[in-house]
Amino acid sequence: MVQIGKDTLLLVRSKSSFLLAGNAGSRFPLCIETHDEEYCQTLEPSHIVAVSAPEGGSVQAAWMLIELVRTYRLPLVVMPRSHPGSRRLRYVVSAGDEILLSCTIERGTHPEQHLLCSSEEMGGIRLLGTASGILVSGIPDGVDLGVVPVPSLR
């Protein structure tokens, strides 16, 4: 169990990629937009909002995406499978009570929120949101877990 608070986030890092995750913090509807429908799911305070960066990138940019969802209630957009823009997505977001990282799905095209695209080296990691933090399992060798403070915009 990794304990995180409102001012901290879970950082899972491998040699070439990372995942940043935090609890939703409050109960709210998360809208998910696909090419032909919109549906909403309820996030509870203990649920997870996670950003995967399969090729690495900026932890601060990932944090901004988490905040756009959990603070500003930005909806998630899901592209159709084989969409040409999928390969340009550097960061992908998922939210729910449990999230499984998978390297076998196409970025940005999976509306089911229990799956999140990851690098191959992080595939199989499972996150489960709890009242006191995030339970992490399936951690492969070479992957590190840590708790980091929420970045400041100043």
SULMO-V497807 format. One record per residue. N is the residue number from 1. SS is DSSP state (H for helix, E for strand, L for the rest). PSI is psi in whole degrees, 0 to 359 (999 if undefined). OMEGA is omega in whole degrees, -180 to 180 (* if undefined). Layout:
{{N/SS/PSI/OMEGA} {N/SS/PSI/OMEGA}}
This chain:
{{1/L/128/175} {2/E/116/-179} {3/E/128/176} {4/L/151/178} {5/L/190/-178} {6/L/343/-180} {7/L/11/-180} {8/E/160/-180} {9/E/155/174} {10/E/131/175} {11/E/119/176} {12/E/122/-172} {13/E/136/171} {14/L/187/-177} {15/L/323/-174} {16/L/2/-177} {17/L/172/176} {18/E/166/173} {19/E/136/176} {20/E/132/-176} {21/E/149/175} {22/E/165/175} {23/E/152/179} {24/L/324/174} {25/L/337/177} {26/L/169/179} {27/L/127/178} {28/E/158/176} {29/E/133/175} {30/E/118/179} {31/E/140/180} {32/E/121/-176} {33/E/122/174} {34/L/180/-178} {35/L/342/-178} {36/L/2/179} {37/L/168/173} {38/E/135/171} {39/E/160/-178} {40/E/145/174} {41/E/149/-180} {42/E/128/172} {43/E/135/176} {44/L/162/-178} {45/L/326/-178} {46/L/352/180} {47/L/166/-174} {48/E/140/165} {49/E/120/-174} {50/E/146/175} {51/E/126/177} {52/E/137/175} {53/E/85/-174} {54/L/337/179} {55/L/14/-176} {56/L/188/-179} {57/L/206/-176} {58/L/124/176} {59/H/324/179} {60/H/321/177} {61/H/320/177} {62/H/318/178} {63/H/319/179} {64/H/320/178} {65/H/319/176} {66/H/314/-178} {67/H/325/177} {68/H/326/178} {69/H/305/-170} {70/H/335/180} {71/L/318/-175} {72/L/1/173} {73/L/33/178} {74/L/132/179} {75/L/159/175} {76/E/140/179} {77/E/129/-180} {78/L/124/180} {79/L/157/174} {80/L/152/177} {81/L/144/-180} {82/L/18/177} {83/L/135/-177} {84/H/334/180} {85/H/344/-178} {86/H/320/-177} {87/H/345/180} {88/H/356/-180} {89/L/112/180} {90/L/330/-179} {91/L/140/176} {92/E/146/-172} {93/E/144/173} {94/E/155/-180} {95/E/139/178} {96/E/185/-178} {97/L/333/180} {98/E/138/-179} {99/E/131/177} {100/E/127/178} {101/E/135/-178} {102/E/136/177} {103/L/5/-176} {104/L/6/179} {105/L/155/-179} {106/L/134/-177} {107/L/133/172} {108/L/9/-175} {109/L/10/-175} {110/L/104/-177} {111/L/339/180} {112/L/121/-171} {113/L/357/177} {114/L/352/178} {115/E/140/179} {116/E/131/179} {117/E/137/179} {118/L/174/171} {119/L/163/179} {120/H/322/-177} {121/H/345/179} {122/H/2/179} {123/L/139/179} {124/L/350/177} {125/L/137/180} {126/E/133/177} {127/E/135/177} {128/E/121/-180} {129/E/136/177} {130/E/171/-179} {131/L/333/-177} {132/L/2/179} {133/E/216/-177} {134/E/126/175} {135/E/124/-177} {136/E/131/177} {137/E/167/179} {138/L/34/-176} {139/L/116/179} {140/L/163/174} {141/L/145/179} {142/L/3/178} {143/L/129/-178} {144/E/145/175} {145/E/144/175} {146/E/166/175} {147/E/128/-178} {148/E/150/177} {149/E/152/174} {150/L/128/-180} {151/L/158/177} {152/L/147/176} {153/L/0/-179} {154/L/999/*}}
